[in-house]
């Protein structure tokens, strides 16, 4: 397991600047190359926030666990 701190799709971020499409694509490519699968999660859709109020609030699902079949 590792601490990637990277969203895996545009749907994993709410608020702030738009996610970099190239970063998401590179992250997905790395997962594919290493044959890693997201183990999923239970709970709220976002597991990080900048704790700001109103329009300044940003939320992301950036903490993930991955595994391979091997």
N, C-alpha and C positions, 0 to 999 in steps of 0.2 A: 504494500500500500504506500501511497505517497501523498503529499500535500501539493496538489497542482494549482489551486486557486485560479481556476479557469472555468468559465461557463462553457457548456458544450453545445449550446444553441441560443438563438436570439430569445427564445421563450424562457430562458433561465435567468433573465435580468429584467428588472422593472425600475424605470427611472434613470436619470443621468444621461450621459452620452451613449449613443448607440454602440453596441459591441463591434469590435473589429471582425469583419467577415473572414479575413485572411487568417487571423489568430484562431478562430473557431475551426476553420477548414484544416489548419495545421494540427490542431489538437485532435480532431476526428481522424486525420490521417495517421497520427502516432498511435492512437488506440487501435486502429485497424491493422497497422503494421505489427504491433505487438500482440494482436489477437486478444485484446482486453475487453471485458464486458463490464458495464456499470452494474453494480450489485443492487442498485435501487435504494429507496429510502422510505421511511414512514414519518409522517408529521407534516409540518408546514412546507409549502412549495419553495420557500427561500430560507436559507440558513445563515445568511450574513446580511447585515444592514449597517449603514453609516450613521444610524441613530439621529438623523436630521428630521425636521418637521416639514410637512406639506410637500410642495413640489421639489424640495431639495433632497427628499428621501430617496435612497437607492437601496434596492434589495437584490440579492443574487443567490443562486444555488451554485456555490463554487466548491463546497466540501463534498467529496465523493470517494467512494471505495470501488476499486476495480479488481478483477481477477481474471485469470485465464482458465480454460478447461483443464489444462495440464496442472 
